Amino acid sequence: MALSREKKLDMCSGCRNNFYNGNNSLGVKECWLLKNAKVVKKKRVGIYQLPPWTQAPIKVLSCYHQDKYVFVDPKQTY
């Protein structure tokens, strides 16, 4: 099932590129990655977190980026 644009925009909250979803004074209305974004499961790993990464995966958009975190494959532990 494909997500609506509105549902995808809800999932953009916290993404550093959400700035481009109309949250700017530049006139940019939509992030260039939004159209092709898919919901995926990834582990959210802090950039200073040492392995093993045992946290549960979360659902995020495939293009999601957050400062000081990386998003890795759900089965990845190092």
C-alpha positions in Angstrom: 0.0 0.0 0.0 1.4 3.4 -1.0 1.4 6.2 1.4 -0.3 9.5 0.6 1.8 12.6 0.4 0.4 13.8 3.7 1.3 10.6 5.5 4.8 10.8 4.1 5.1 14.4 5.2 4.1 13.3 8.8 7.0 10.9 8.7 9.4 13.6 7.6 9.2 15.2 11.1 12.7 15.3 12.5 14.4 14.7 9.2 17.0 17.3 8.4 15.6 17.6 4.9 12.1 18.5 6.2 13.3 22.1 5.8 12.5 21.6 2.1 8.9 20.6 2.7 7.7 24.2 2.7 9.4 24.9 6.0 11.7 27.6 4.6 11.7 31.1 3.2 13.3 30.0 -0.1 10.0 29.1 -1.8 10.9 25.4 -1.9 7.6 23.5 -1.4 8.6 19.9 -1.4 11.8 17.9 -0.7 13.1 16.3 -3.9 13.3 12.9 -2.2 9.7 12.7 -1.0 8.0 11.5 -4.2 10.1 8.2 -4.3 10.4 7.7 -0.6 9.3 4.3 0.7 8.6 3.1 4.3 11.4 0.8 5.5 12.6 -0.6 8.8 16.0 0.6 10.0 17.9 0.7 13.2 18.5 4.2 14.5 22.2 4.3 15.7 23.8 7.2 17.4 27.1 8.2 15.8 28.9 7.6 19.1 27.1 4.3 19.9 29.5 1.3 20.0 28.5 -2.1 18.6 26.7 -4.3 19.1 23.6 -2.4 18.0 20.8 -4.4 19.6 17.9 -1.8 19.5 14.7 -2.7 17.7 14.3 -1.4 14.2 11.8 1.4 13.6 9.8 2.4 10.5 11.2 5.4 8.7 11.2 6.8 5.1 14.0 5.4 3.0 15.4 8.9 2.6 15.2 9.9 6.3 18.3 11.6 7.7 18.8 12.9 11.2 21.7 14.8 12.7 24.0 12.6 14.9 22.3 9.4 13.8 22.7 6.8 11.0 20.0 4.4 9.9 21.3 0.9 9.2 19.8 -2.4 8.1 17.5 -4.0 10.8 19.8 -7.1 11.0 23.0 -5.1 11.2 24.8 -5.3 14.6 28.1 -3.6 13.8 
